[in-house]
Amino acid sequence: MNIAAFLKIQLSDFVDTYEKQFRKTYGITLVWTICATAITLLLLKYTSFDVSLRQRHNSLIGFFYYRFSTASVYSFTDLCKIVFIFFMSVFSLSMIRFNSSGSRISFAGALQTIKAEDLLMLILALGGASIGDYFINLGIYNLPSSAYTTWFYYLLFHCRIYVPLIIFSYAVCKLAAPGRVQFTFYKMFLLFIALWLFNEFSFEAYMFINNTLFRLVFAPVEMPDTLFILEGILDLFLIAFFFPGFYSALTSPLRMTATVKENVPAESDDKEEEIAL
């Protein structure tokens, strides 16, 4: 699959997913968001980070997009995004199985599609992504001084954002279609494009809503703690809205065929079939 064809399919899938699944699944995504939020609040309670960085957010969703570790302190709040991705992966896996079975979508039914081995693999992915985040952060703040330091800093910073997403995508696809999806370098590149597209969209959507709506609605609120709680409540609905888009991006390898065109070497041994989601 060449890049142009992939972009057409992926962008169409973003739209189709919201059109067909958003209303049916919003209650489910809201429950998963509340679960992820509860864990996030625990991480926030038992963590340390530079107090000055508190100025970078007013609400829970700030931890979803920003990193708070400093050179001397690793902040557990940095794991909040990974926790949300974990629940997005649980949601994605249940969605794939629902679509395959044709059953009516419900939260109870979603739980029934998740097996013990699924949770084990996703928990391992959660642990691997968390450990990886710690060591990538360690590398960021221990870079040698050179002309390439700035370039390498931003490379590692982007790894902190997208490596966990790729890890969970791999886990979801292997659980959903064991033996049918091979993660080649080119497919990893296309997966990165899909993840980048929606991650950037979600960030820009959050910034737009925060700056045009939240700031107006909560302008009379002067107490930071009260503002954090009130915005956090609205954040639940906003983050739940992002679940279908991340589901589409995380499962993009399942829609990739083995055909690779336009100067990209074809892999003769790869005989995957496109899997309908």
Secondary structure, 3 states (H helix, E strand, C coil): CCHHHHHHHHHHHHHHHHHHHHHHHHHHHHHHHHHHHHHHHHHHHCCCCCHHHHHHCCCCHHHHHCCCCCCCCCCHHHHHHHHHHHHHHHHHHHHHHHHHHCCCCCHHHHHHHCCHHHHHHHHHHHHHHHHHHHHHHHHHCCCCCCCCHHHHHHHHHHHHHHHHHHHHHHHHHHHHCCCCCCCCHHHHHHHHHHHHHHHHHHHHHHHHHHHHHHHHHCCCCCCHHHHHHHHHHHHHHHHHHHHHHHHHHHCHHHHCCCCCCCCCCCCCCCCCCCCCC
